[in-house]
């Protein structure tokens, strides 16, 4: 988990836990990525079912 946090978010898990600001940034990025992937899947699904 530590390596994943370092690779993806450029901070360690301890930094993530220590500061609310860091957690908010990470969670906002996760939410943005989720919305983006959801949108991409909807587009692909739409193209398949034409």
mmCIF entry with sequence, helices, sheets and N, C-alpha, C, O atoms, coordinates in Angstrom:
data_MODEL
# 
_entry.id   MODEL 
# 
_entity.id                         1 
_entity.type                       polymer 
_entity.pdbx_number_of_molecules   1 
# 
_entity_poly.entity_id                      1 
_entity_poly.type                           'polypeptide(L)' 
_entity_poly.nstd_linkage                   no 
_entity_poly.nstd_monomer                   no 
_entity_poly.pdbx_seq_one_letter_code       
;(UNK)(UNK)(UNK)(UNK)(UNK)(UNK)(UNK)(UNK)(UNK)(UNK)(UNK)(UNK)(UNK)(UNK)(UNK)(UNK)
(UNK)(UNK)(UNK)(UNK)(UNK)(UNK)(UNK)(UNK)(UNK)(UNK)(UNK)(UNK)(UNK)(UNK)(UNK)(UNK)
(UNK)(UNK)(UNK)(UNK)(UNK)(UNK)(UNK)(UNK)(UNK)(UNK)(UNK)(UNK)(UNK)(UNK)(UNK)(UNK)
(UNK)(UNK)
;
_entity_poly.pdbx_seq_one_letter_code_can   XXXXXXXXXXXXXXXXXXXXXXXXXXXXXXXXXXXXXXXXXXXXXXXXXX 
_entity_poly.pdbx_strand_id                 A 
# 
loop_
_entity_poly_seq.entity_id 
_entity_poly_seq.num 
_entity_poly_seq.mon_id 
_entity_poly_seq.hetero 
1 1  UNK n 
1 2  UNK n 
1 3  UNK n 
1 4  UNK n 
1 5  UNK n 
1 6  UNK n 
1 7  UNK n 
1 8  UNK n 
1 9  UNK n 
1 10 UNK n 
1 11 UNK n 
1 12 UNK n 
1 13 UNK n 
1 14 UNK n 
1 15 UNK n 
1 16 UNK n 
1 17 UNK n 
1 18 UNK n 
1 19 UNK n 
1 20 UNK n 
1 21 UNK n 
1 22 UNK n 
1 23 UNK n 
1 24 UNK n 
1 25 UNK n 
1 26 UNK n 
1 27 UNK n 
1 28 UNK n 
1 29 UNK n 
1 30 UNK n 
1 31 UNK n 
1 32 UNK n 
1 33 UNK n 
1 34 UNK n 
1 35 UNK n 
1 36 UNK n 
1 37 UNK n 
1 38 UNK n 
1 39 UNK n 
1 40 UNK n 
1 41 UNK n 
1 42 UNK n 
1 43 UNK n 
1 44 UNK n 
1 45 UNK n 
1 46 UNK n 
1 47 UNK n 
1 48 UNK n 
1 49 UNK n 
1 50 UNK n 
# 
_struct_asym.id          A 
_struct_asym.entity_id   1 
# 
loop_
_struct_conf.conf_type_id 
_struct_conf.id 
_struct_conf.pdbx_PDB_helix_id 
_struct_conf.beg_label_comp_id 
_struct_conf.beg_label_asym_id 
_struct_conf.beg_label_seq_id 
_struct_conf.pdbx_beg_PDB_ins_code 
_struct_conf.end_label_comp_id 
_struct_conf.end_label_asym_id 
_struct_conf.end_label_seq_id 
_struct_conf.pdbx_end_PDB_ins_code 
_struct_conf.beg_auth_comp_id 
_struct_conf.beg_auth_asym_id 
_struct_conf.beg_auth_seq_id 
_struct_conf.end_auth_comp_id 
_struct_conf.end_auth_asym_id 
_struct_conf.end_auth_seq_id 
_struct_conf.pdbx_PDB_helix_class 
_struct_conf.details 
_struct_conf.pdbx_PDB_helix_length 
HELX_P HELX_P1 AA1 UNK A 2  ? UNK A 9  ? UNK A 2  UNK A 9  1 ? 8  
HELX_P HELX_P2 AA2 UNK A 13 ? UNK A 18 ? UNK A 13 UNK A 18 1 ? 6  
HELX_P HELX_P3 AA3 UNK A 20 ? UNK A 48 ? UNK A 20 UNK A 48 1 ? 29 
# 
_struct_conf_type.id          HELX_P 
_struct_conf_type.criteria    ? 
_struct_conf_type.reference   ? 
# 
loop_
_atom_site.group_PDB 
_atom_site.id 
_atom_site.type_symbol 
_atom_site.label_atom_id 
_atom_site.label_alt_id 
_atom_site.label_comp_id 
_atom_site.label_asym_id 
_atom_site.label_entity_id 
_atom_site.label_seq_id 
_atom_site.pdbx_PDB_ins_code 
_atom_site.Cartn_x 
_atom_site.Cartn_y 
_atom_site.Cartn_z 
_atom_site.occupancy 
_atom_site.B_iso_or_equiv 
_atom_site.pdbx_formal_charge 
_atom_site.auth_seq_id 
_atom_site.auth_comp_id 
_atom_site.auth_asym_id 
_atom_site.auth_atom_id 
_atom_site.pdbx_PDB_model_num 
ATOM 1   N N  . UNK A 1 1  ? 0.824   -1.187 0.000   1.00 0.00 ? 1  UNK A N  1 
ATOM 2   C CA . UNK A 1 1  ? 0.000   0.000  0.000   1.00 0.00 ? 1  UNK A CA 1 
ATOM 3   C C  . UNK A 1 1  ? 0.872   1.257  0.000   1.00 0.00 ? 1  UNK A C  1 
ATOM 4   O O  . UNK A 1 1  ? 0.545   2.251  -0.649  1.00 0.00 ? 1  UNK A O  1 
ATOM 5   N N  . UNK A 1 2  ? 1.971   1.201  0.727   1.00 0.00 ? 2  UNK A N  1 
ATOM 6   C CA . UNK A 1 2  ? 2.882   2.345  0.785   1.00 0.00 ? 2  UNK A CA 1 
ATOM 7   C C  . UNK A 1 2  ? 3.433   2.681  -0.596  1.00 0.00 ? 2  UNK A C  1 
ATOM 8   O O  . UNK A 1 2  ? 3.470   3.845  -0.996  1.00 0.00 ? 2  UNK A O  1 
ATOM 9   N N  . UNK A 1 3  ? 3.861   1.646  -1.318  1.00 0.00 ? 3  UNK A N  1 
ATOM 10  C CA . UNK A 1 3  ? 4.426   1.878  -2.649  1.00 0.00 ? 3  UNK A CA 1 
ATOM 11  C C  . UNK A 1 3  ? 3.366   2.438  -3.598  1.00 0.00 ? 3  UNK A C  1 
ATOM 12  O O  . UNK A 1 3  ? 3.660   3.313  -4.413  1.00 0.00 ? 3  UNK A O  1 
ATOM 13  N N  . UNK A 1 4  ? 2.168   1.948  -3.495  1.00 0.00 ? 4  UNK A N  1 
ATOM 14  C CA . UNK A 1 4  ? 1.083   2.456  -4.339  1.00 0.00 ? 4  UNK A CA 1 
ATOM 15  C C  . UNK A 1 4  ? 0.804   3.929  -4.048  1.00 0.00 ? 4  UNK A C  1 
ATOM 16  O O  . UNK A 1 4  ? 0.589   4.719  -4.967  1.00 0.00 ? 4  UNK A O  1 
ATOM 17  N N  . UNK A 1 5  ? 0.809   4.291  -2.775  1.00 0.00 ? 5  UNK A N  1 
ATOM 18  C CA . UNK A 1 5  ? 0.591   5.702  -2.403  1.00 0.00 ? 5  UNK A CA 1 
ATOM 19  C C  . UNK A 1 5  ? 1.717   6.566  -2.944  1.00 0.00 ? 5  UNK A C  1 
ATOM 20  O O  . UNK A 1 5  ? 1.471   7.652  -3.469  1.00 0.00 ? 5  UNK A O  1 
ATOM 21  N N  . UNK A 1 6  ? 2.952   6.091  -2.819  1.00 0.00 ? 6  UNK A N  1 
ATOM 22  C CA . UNK A 1 6  ? 4.096   6.855  -3.318  1.00 0.00 ? 6  UNK A CA 1 
ATOM 23  C C  . UNK A 1 6  ? 4.022   7.012  -4.830  1.00 0.00 ? 6  UNK A C  1 
ATOM 24  O O  . UNK A 1 6  ? 4.238   8.101  -5.362  1.00 0.00 ? 6  UNK A O  1 
ATOM 25  N N  . UNK A 1 7  ? 3.718   5.922  -5.515  1.00 0.00 ? 7  UNK A N  1 
ATOM 26  C CA . UNK A 1 7  ? 3.689   5.944  -6.968  1.00 0.00 ? 7  UNK A CA 1 
ATOM 27  C C  . UNK A 1 7  ? 2.550   6.812  -7.501  1.00 0.00 ? 7  UNK A C  1 
ATOM 28  O O  . UNK A 1 7  ? 2.751   7.639  -8.391  1.00 0.00 ? 7  UNK A O  1 
ATOM 29  N N  . UNK A 1 8  ? 1.392   6.621  -6.965  1.00 0.00 ? 8  UNK A N  1 
ATOM 30  C CA . UNK A 1 8  ? 0.200   7.285  -7.513  1.00 0.00 ? 8  UNK A CA 1 
ATOM 31  C C  . UNK A 1 8  ? 0.037   8.717  -7.024  1.00 0.00 ? 8  UNK A C  1 
ATOM 32  O O  . UNK A 1 8  ? -0.328  9.600  -7.799  1.00 0.00 ? 8  UNK A O  1 
ATOM 33  N N  . UNK A 1 9  ? 0.303   8.951  -5.753  1.00 0.00 ? 9  UNK A N  1 
ATOM 34  C CA . UNK A 1 9  ? -0.022  10.256 -5.156  1.00 0.00 ? 9  UNK A CA 1 
ATOM 35  C C  . UNK A 1 9  ? 1.201   11.033 -4.674  1.00 0.00 ? 9  UNK A C  1 
ATOM 36  O O  . UNK A 1 9  ? 1.069   12.142 -4.157  1.00 0.00 ? 9  UNK A O  1 
ATOM 37  N N  . UNK A 1 10 ? 2.377   10.461 -4.841  1.00 0.00 ? 10 UNK A N  1 
ATOM 38  C CA . UNK A 1 10 ? 3.635   11.122 -4.473  1.00 0.00 ? 10 UNK A CA 1 
ATOM 39  C C  . UNK A 1 10 ? 3.693   11.520 -2.999  1.00 0.00 ? 10 UNK A C  1 
ATOM 40  O O  . UNK A 1 10 ? 4.226   12.570 -2.643  1.00 0.00 ? 10 UNK A O  1 
ATOM 41  N N  . UNK A 1 11 ? 3.132   10.656 -2.155  1.00 0.00 ? 11 UNK A N  1 
ATOM 42  C CA . UNK A 1 11 ? 3.236   10.843 -0.708  1.00 0.00 ? 11 UNK A CA 1 
ATOM 43  C C  . UNK A 1 11 ? 3.076   9.483  -0.052  1.00 0.00 ? 11 UNK A C  1 
ATOM 44  O O  . UNK A 1 11 ? 2.436   8.587  -0.602  1.00 0.00 ? 11 UNK A O  1 
ATOM 45  N N  . UNK A 1 12 ? 3.651   9.341  1.106   1.00 0.00 ? 12 UNK A N  1 
ATOM 46  C CA . UNK A 1 12 ? 3.527   8.104  1.849   1.00 0.00 ? 12 UNK A CA 1 
ATOM 47  C C  . UNK A 1 12 ? 2.197   8.037  2.583   1.00 0.00 ? 12 UNK A C  1 
ATOM 48  O O  . UNK A 1 12 ? 1.490   9.035  2.728   1.00 0.00 ? 12 UNK A O  1 
ATOM 49  N N  . UNK A 1 13 ? 1.881   6.843  3.039   1.00 0.00 ? 13 UNK A N  1 
ATOM 50  C CA . UNK A 1 13 ? 0.625   6.658  3.760   1.00 0.00 ? 13 UNK A CA 1 
ATOM 51  C C  . UNK A 1 13 ? 0.609   7.472  5.047   1.00 0.00 ? 13 UNK A C  1 
ATOM 52  O O  . UNK A 1 13 ? -0.437  7.981  5.451   1.00 0.00 ? 13 UNK A O  1 
ATOM 53  N N  . UNK A 1 14 ? 1.769   7.594  5.692   1.00 0.00 ? 14 UNK A N  1 
ATOM 54  C CA . UNK A 1 14 ? 1.836   8.379  6.931   1.00 0.00 ? 14 UNK A CA 1 
ATOM 55  C C  . UNK A 1 14 ? 1.487   9.848  6.659   1.00 0.00 ? 14 UNK A C  1 
ATOM 56  O O  . UNK A 1 14 ? 0.771   10.473 7.441   1.00 0.00 ? 14 UNK A O  1 
ATOM 57  N N  . UNK A 1 15 ? 1.995   10.393 5.548   1.00 0.00 ? 15 UNK A N  1 
ATOM 58  C CA . UNK A 1 15 ? 1.660   11.770 5.173   1.00 0.00 ? 15 UNK A CA 1 
ATOM 59  C C  . UNK A 1 15 ? 0.173   11.903 4.866   1.00 0.00 ? 15 UNK A C  1 
ATOM 60  O O  . UNK A 1 15 ? -0.463  12.895 5.221   1.00 0.00 ? 15 UNK A O  1 
ATOM 61  N N  . UNK A 1 16 ? -0.365  10.891 4.204   1.00 0.00 ? 16 UNK A N  1 
ATOM 62  C CA . UNK A 1 16 ? -1.788  10.868 3.879   1.00 0.00 ? 16 UNK A CA 1 
ATOM 63  C C  . UNK A 1 16 ? -2.632  10.927 5.154   1.00 0.00 ? 16 UNK A C  1 
ATOM 64  O O  . UNK A 1 16 ? -3.610  11.670 5.232   1.00 0.00 ? 16 UNK A O  1 
ATOM 65  N N  . UNK A 1 17 ? -2.242  10.146 6.134   1.00 0.00 ? 17 UNK A N  1 
ATOM 66  C CA . UNK A 1 17 ? -2.994  10.093 7.391   1.00 0.00 ? 17 UNK A CA 1 
ATOM 67  C C  . UNK A 1 17 ? -2.791  11.337 8.252   1.00 0.00 ? 17 UNK A C  1 
ATOM 68  O O  . UNK A 1 17 ? -3.692  11.740 8.988   1.00 0.00 ? 17 UNK A O  1 
ATOM 69  N N  . UNK A 1 18 ? -1.636  11.930 8.162   1.00 0.00 ? 18 UNK A N  1 
ATOM 70  C CA . UNK A 1 18 ? -1.269  13.022 9.062   1.00 0.00 ? 18 UNK A CA 1 
ATOM 71  C C  . UNK A 1 18 ? -2.024  14.320 8.789   1.00 0.00 ? 18 UNK A C  1 
ATOM 72  O O  . UNK A 1 18 ? -2.408  15.020 9.726   1.00 0.00 ? 18 UNK A O  1 
ATOM 73  N N  . UNK A 1 19 ? -2.240  14.645 7.526   1.00 0.00 ? 19 UNK A N  1 
ATOM 74  C CA . UNK A 1 19 ? -2.818  15.947 7.201   1.00 0.00 ? 19 UNK A CA 1 
ATOM 75  C C  . UNK A 1 19 ? -4.129  15.796 6.439   1.00 0.00 ? 19 UNK A C  1 
ATOM 76  O O  . UNK A 1 19 ? -4.220  15.051 5.464   1.00 0.00 ? 19 UNK A O  1 
ATOM 77  N N  . UNK A 1 20 ? -5.125  16.510 6.900   1.00 0.00 ? 20 UNK A N  1 
ATOM 78  C CA . UNK A 1 20 ? -6.427  16.490 6.246   1.00 0.00 ? 20 UNK A CA 1 
ATOM 79  C C  . UNK A 1 20 ? -6.314  17.019 4.819   1.00 0.00 ? 20 UNK A C  1 
ATOM 80  O O  . UNK A 1 20 ? -6.965  16.503 3.910   1.00 0.00 ? 20 UNK A O  1 
ATOM 81  N N  . UNK A 1 21 ? -5.496  18.039 4.623   1.00 0.00 ? 21 UNK A N  1 
ATOM 82  C CA . UNK A 1 21 ? -5.334  18.625 3.289   1.00 0.00 ? 21 UNK A CA 1 
ATOM 83  C C  . UNK A 1 21 ? -4.832  17.580 2.296   1.00 0.00 ? 21 UNK A C  1 
ATOM 84  O O  . UNK A 1 21 ? -5.316  17.517 1.165   1.00 0.00 ? 21 UNK A O  1 
ATOM 85  N N  . UNK A 1 22 ? -3.878  16.772 2.704   1.00 0.00 ? 22 UNK A N  1 
ATOM 86  C CA . UNK A 1 22 ? -3.365  15.707 1.831   1.00 0.00 ? 22 UNK A CA 1 
ATOM 87  C C  . UNK A 1 22 ? -4.461  14.691 1.508   1.00 0.00 ? 22 UNK A C  1 
ATOM 88  O O  . UNK A 1 22 ? -4.614  14.271 0.360   1.00 0.00 ? 22 UNK A O  1 
ATOM 89  N N  . UNK A 1 23 ? -5.213  14.307 2.523   1.00 0.00 ? 23 UNK A N  1 
ATOM 90  C CA . UNK A 1 23 ? -6.292  13.344 2.299   1.00 0.00 ? 23 UNK A CA 1 
ATOM 91  C C  . UNK A 1 23 ? -7.328  13.895 1.337   1.00 0.00 ? 23 UNK A C  1 
ATOM 92  O O  . UNK A 1 23 ? -7.818  13.176 0.466   1.00 0.00 ? 23 UNK A O  1 
ATOM 93  N N  . UNK A 1 24 ? -7.664  15.166 1.491   1.00 0.00 ? 24 UNK A N  1 
ATOM 94  C CA . UNK A 1 24 ? -8.663  15.777 0.619   1.00 0.00 ? 24 UNK A CA 1 
ATOM 95  C C  . UNK A 1 24 ? -8.180  15.809 -0.828  1.00 0.00 ? 24 UNK A C  1 
ATOM 96  O O  . UNK A 1 24 ? -8.962  15.553 -1.744  1.00 0.00 ? 24 UNK A O  1 
ATOM 97  N N  . UNK A 1 25 ? -6.909  16.117 -1.046  1.00 0.00 ? 25 UNK A N  1 
ATOM 98  C CA . UNK A 1 25 ? -6.360  16.137 -2.406  1.00 0.00 ? 25 UNK A CA 1 
ATOM 99  C C  . UNK A 1 25 ? -6.417  14.749 -3.036  1.00 0.00 ? 25 UNK A C  1 
ATOM 100 O O  . UNK A 1 25 ? -6.834  14.593 -4.184  1.00 0.00 ? 25 UNK A O  1 
ATOM 101 N N  . UNK A 1 26 ? -5.994  13.746 -2.271  1.00 0.00 ? 26 UNK A N  1 
ATOM 102 C CA . UNK A 1 26 ? -5.991  12.376 -2.783  1.00 0.00 ? 26 UNK A CA 1 
ATOM 103 C C  . UNK A 1 26 ? -7.412  11.921 -3.093  1.00 0.00 ? 26 UNK A C  1 
ATOM 104 O O  . UNK A 1 26 ? -7.669  11.354 -4.155  1.00 0.00 ? 26 UNK A O  1 
ATOM 105 N N  . UNK A 1 27 ? -8.321  12.166 -2.180  1.00 0.00 ? 27 UNK A N  1 
ATOM 106 C CA . UNK A 1 27 ? -9.700  11.725 -2.384  1.00 0.00 ? 27 UNK A CA 1 
ATOM 107 C C  . UNK A 1 27 ? -10.356 12.472 -3.536  1.00 0.00 ? 27 UNK A C  1 
ATOM 108 O O  . UNK A 1 27 ? -11.184 11.896 -4.242  1.00 0.00 ? 27 UNK A O  1 
ATOM 109 N N  . UNK A 1 28 ? -10.012 13.732 -3.746  1.00 0.00 ? 28 UNK A N  1 
ATOM 110 C CA . UNK A 1 28 ? -10.549 14.483 -4.879  1.00 0.00 ? 28 UNK A CA 1 
ATOM 111 C C  . UNK A 1 28 ? -10.027 13.896 -6.189  1.00 0.00 ? 28 UNK A C  1 
ATOM 112 O O  . UNK A 1 28 ? -10.781 13.745 -7.149  1.00 0.00 ? 28 UNK A O  1 
ATOM 113 N N  . UNK A 1 29 ? -8.724  13.563 -6.226  1.00 0.00 ? 29 UNK A N  1 
ATOM 114 C CA . UNK A 1 29 ? -8.165  12.923 -7.422  1.00 0.00 ? 29 UNK A CA 1 
ATOM 115 C C  . UNK A 1 29 ? -8.850  11.591 -7.698  1.00 0.00 ? 29 UNK A C  1 
ATOM 116 O O  . UNK A 1 29 ? -9.166  11.272 -8.844  1.00 0.00 ? 29 UNK A O  1 
ATOM 117 N N  . UNK A 1 30 ? -9.076  10.822 -6.646  1.00 0.00 ? 30 UNK A N  1 
ATOM 118 C CA . UNK A 1 30 ? -9.751  9.526  -6.818  1.00 0.00 ? 30 UNK A CA 1 
ATOM 119 C C  . UNK A 1 30 ? -11.152 9.721  -7.367  1.00 0.00 ? 30 UNK A C  1 
ATOM 120 O O  . UNK A 1 30 ? -11.580 8.988  -8.259  1.00 0.00 ? 30 UNK A O  1 
ATOM 121 N N  . UNK A 1 31 ? -11.862 10.696 -6.844  1.00 0.00 ? 31 UNK A N  1 
ATOM 122 C CA . UNK A 1 31 ? -13.219 10.972 -7.308  1.00 0.00 ? 31 UNK A CA 1 
ATOM 123 C C  . UNK A 1 31 ? -13.208 11.412 -8.776  1.00 0.00 ? 31 UNK A C  1 
ATOM 124 O O  . UNK A 1 31 ? -14.042 10.972 -9.567  1.00 0.00 ? 31 UNK A O  1 
ATOM 125 N N  . UNK A 1 32 ? -12.266 12.276 -9.130  1.00 0.00 ? 32 UNK A N  1 
ATOM 126 C CA . UNK A 1 32 ? -12.154 12.737 -10.518 1.00 0.00 ? 32 UNK A CA 1 
ATOM 127 C C  . UNK A 1 32 ? -11.861 11.579 -11.463 1.00 0.00 ? 32 UNK A C  1 
ATOM 128 O O  . UNK A 1 32 ? -12.451 11.485 -12.539 1.00 0.00 ? 32 UNK A O  1 
ATOM 129 N N  . UNK A 1 33 ? -10.945 10.697 -11.059 1.00 0.00 ? 33 UNK A N  1 
ATOM 130 C CA . UNK A 1 33 ? -10.614 9.533  -11.885 1.00 0.00 ? 33 UNK A CA 1 
ATOM 131 C C  . UNK A 1 33 ? -11.819 8.605  -12.018 1.00 0.00 ? 33 UNK A C  1 
ATOM 132 O O  . UNK A 1 33 ? -12.055 8.040  -13.086 1.00 0.00 ? 33 UNK A O  1 
ATOM 133 N N  . UNK A 1 34 ? -12.574 8.450  -10.944 1.00 0.00 ? 34 UNK A N  1 
ATOM 134 C CA . UNK A 1 34 ? -13.767 7.608  -10.970 1.00 0.00 ? 34 UNK A CA 1 
ATOM 135 C C  . UNK A 1 34 ? -14.788 8.172  -11.956 1.00 0.00 ? 34 UNK A C  1 
ATOM 136 O O  . UNK A 1 34 ? -15.349 7.435  -12.766 1.00 0.00 ? 34 UNK A O  1 
ATOM 137 N N  . UNK A 1 35 ? -15.023 9.476  -11.883 1.00 0.00 ? 35 UNK A N  1 
ATOM 138 C CA . UNK A 1 35 ? -15.984 10.109 -12.778 1.00 0.00 ? 35 UNK A CA 1 
ATOM 139 C C  . UNK A 1 35 ? -15.522 9.997  -14.232 1.00 0.00 ? 35 UNK A C  1 
ATOM 140 O O  . UNK A 1 35 ? -16.328 9.737  -15.125 1.00 0.00 ? 35 UNK A O  1 
ATOM 141 N N  . UNK A 1 36 ? -14.241 10.191 -14.462 1.00 0.00 ? 36 UNK A N  1 
ATOM 142 C CA . UNK A 1 36 ? -13.682 10.103 -15.815 1.00 0.00 ? 36 UNK A CA 1 
ATOM 143 C C  . UNK A 1 36 ? -13.850 8.690  -16.377 1.00 0.00 ? 36 UNK A C  1 
ATOM 144 O O  . UNK A 1 36 ? -14.263 8.519  -17.524 1.00 0.00 ? 36 UNK A O  1 
ATOM 145 N N  . UNK A 1 37 ? -13.531 7.685  -15.569 1.00 0.00 ? 37 UNK A N  1 
ATOM 146 C CA . UNK A 1 37 ? -13.653 6.305  -16.045 1.00 0.00 ? 37 UNK A CA 1 
ATOM 147 C C  . UNK A 1 37 ? -15.114 5.925  -16.261 1.00 0.00 ? 37 UNK A C  1 
ATOM 148 O O  . UNK A 1 37 ? -15.436 5.185  -17.190 1.00 0.00 ? 37 UNK A O  1 
ATOM 149 N N  . UNK A 1 38 ? -15.990 6.426  -15.410 1.00 0.00 ? 38 UNK A N  1 
ATOM 150 C CA . UNK A 1 38 ? -17.418 6.170  -15.570 1.00 0.00 ? 38 UNK A CA 1 
ATOM 151 C C  . UNK A 1 38 ? -17.928 6.756  -16.888 1.00 0.00 ? 38 UNK A C  1 
ATOM 152 O O  . UNK A 1 38 ? -18.717 6.131  -17.597 1.00 0.00 ? 38 UNK A O  1 
ATOM 153 N N  . UNK A 1 39 ? -17.465 7.959  -17.201 1.00 0.00 ? 39 UNK A N  1 
ATOM 154 C CA . UNK A 1 39 ? -17.844 8.616  -18.439 1.00 0.00 ? 39 UNK A CA 1 
ATOM 155 C C  . UNK A 1 39 ? -17.314 7.842  -19.649 1.00 0.00 ? 39 UNK A C  1 
ATOM 156 O O  . UNK A 1 39 ? -18.028 7.652  -20.634 1.00 0.00 ? 39 UNK A O  1 
ATOM 157 N N  . UNK A 1 40 ? -16.050 7.397  -19.565 1.00 0.00 ? 40 UNK A N  1 
ATOM 158 C CA . UNK A 1 40 ? -15.458 6.630  -20.660 1.00 0.00 ? 40 UNK A CA 1 
ATOM 159 C C  . UNK A 1 40 ? -16.211 5.322  -20.886 1.00 0.00 ? 40 UNK A C  1 
ATOM 160 O O  . UNK A 1 40 ? -16.450 4.936  -22.030 1.00 0.00 ? 40 UNK A O  1 
ATOM 161 N N  . UNK A 1 41 ? -16.583 4.644  -19.818 1.00 0.00 ? 41 UNK A N  1 
ATOM 162 C CA . UNK A 1 41 ? -17.334 3.397  -19.949 1.00 0.00 ? 41 UNK A CA 1 
ATOM 163 C C  . UNK A 1 41 ? -18.702 3.635  -20.573 1.00 0.00 ? 41 UNK A C  1 
ATOM 164 O O  . UNK A 1 41 ? -19.167 2.824  -21.375 1.00 0.00 ? 41 UNK A O  1 
ATOM 165 N N  . UNK A 1 42 ? -19.343 4.727  -20.218 1.00 0.00 ? 42 UNK A N  1 
ATOM 166 C CA . UNK A 1 42 ? -20.638 5.051  -20.799 1.00 0.00 ? 42 UNK A CA 1 
ATOM 167 C C  . UNK A 1 42 ? -20.501 5.309  -22.304 1.00 0.00 ? 42 UNK A C  1 
ATOM 168 O O  . UNK A 1 42 ? -21.357 4.892  -23.084 1.00 0.00 ? 42 UNK A O  1 
ATOM 169 N N  . UNK A 1 43 ? -19.435 5.990  -22.708 1.00 0.00 ? 43 UNK A N  1 
ATOM 170 C CA . UNK A 1 43 ? -19.201 6.238  -24.131 1.00 0.00 ? 43 UNK A CA 1 
ATOM 171 C C  . UNK A 1 43 ? -18.962 4.935  -24.883 1.00 0.00 ? 43 UNK A C  1 
ATOM 172 O O  . UNK A 1 43 ? -19.512 4.724  -25.964 1.00 0.00 ? 43 UNK A O  1 
ATOM 173 N N  . UNK A 1 44 ? -18.140 4.065  -24.305 1.00 0.00 ? 44 UNK A N  1 
ATOM 174 C CA . UNK A 1 44 ? -17.850 2.776  -24.942 1.00 0.00 ? 44 UNK A CA 1 
ATOM 175 C C  . UNK A 1 44 ? -19.120 1.948  -25.044 1.00 0.00 ? 44 UNK A C  1 
ATOM 176 O O  . UNK A 1 44 ? -19.397 1.351  -26.084 1.00 0.00 ? 44 UNK A O  1 
ATOM 177 N N  . UNK A 1 45 ? -19.882 1.914  -23.977 1.00 0.00 ? 45 UNK A N  1 
ATOM 178 C CA . UNK A 1 45 ? -21.133 1.158  -23.970 1.00 0.00 ? 45 UNK A CA 1 
ATOM 179 C C  . UNK A 1 45 ? -22.090 1.696  -25.030 1.00 0.00 ? 45 UNK A C  1 
ATOM 180 O O  . UNK A 1 45 ? -22.780 0.931  -25.705 1.00 0.00 ? 45 UNK A O  1 
ATOM 181 N N  . UNK A 1 46 ? -22.122 3.011  -25.167 1.00 0.00 ? 46 UNK A N  1 
ATOM 182 C CA . UNK A 1 46 ? -22.984 3.634  -26.171 1.00 0.00 ? 46 UNK A CA 1 
ATOM 183 C C  . UNK A 1 46 ? -22.542 3.245  -27.578 1.00 0.00 ? 46 UNK A C  1 
ATOM 184 O O  . UNK A 1 46 ? -23.380 2.990  -28.443 1.00 0.00 ? 46 UNK A O  1 
ATOM 185 N N  . UNK A 1 47 ? -21.232 3.198  -27.812 1.00 0.00 ? 47 UNK A N  1 
ATOM 186 C CA . UNK A 1 47 ? -20.735 2.835  -29.137 1.00 0.00 ? 47 UNK A CA 1 
ATOM 187 C C  . UNK A 1 47 ? -21.002 1.374  -29.458 1.00 0.00 ? 47 UNK A C  1 
ATOM 188 O O  . UNK A 1 47 ? -21.257 1.029  -30.612 1.00 0.00 ? 47 UNK A O  1 
ATOM 189 N N  . UNK A 1 48 ? -20.947 0.518  -28.454 1.00 0.00 ? 48 UNK A N  1 
ATOM 190 C CA . UNK A 1 48 ? -21.185 -0.914 -28.671 1.00 0.00 ? 48 UNK A CA 1 
ATOM 191 C C  . UNK A 1 48 ? -22.647 -1.169 -29.032 1.00 0.00 ? 48 UNK A C  1 
ATOM 192 O O  . UNK A 1 48 ? -22.944 -2.026 -29.864 1.00 0.00 ? 48 UNK A O  1 
ATOM 193 N N  . UNK A 1 49 ? -23.542 -0.437 -28.416 1.00 0.00 ? 49 UNK A N  1 
ATOM 194 C CA . UNK A 1 49 ? -24.977 -0.685 -28.583 1.00 0.00 ? 49 UNK A CA 1 
ATOM 195 C C  . UNK A 1 49 ? -25.640 0.179  -29.649 1.00 0.00 ? 49 UNK A C  1 
ATOM 196 O O  . UNK A 1 49 ? -26.859 0.350  -29.639 1.00 0.00 ? 49 UNK A O  1 
ATOM 197 N N  . UNK A 1 50 ? -24.851 0.723  -30.563 1.00 0.00 ? 50 UNK A N  1 
ATOM 198 C CA . UNK A 1 50 ? -25.453 1.517  -31.655 1.00 0.00 ? 50 UNK A CA 1 
ATOM 199 C C  . UNK A 1 50 ? -26.103 0.630  -32.659 1.00 0.00 ? 50 UNK A C  1 
ATOM 200 O O  . UNK A 1 50 ? -26.660 1.116  -33.643 1.00 0.00 ? 50 UNK A O  1 
# 
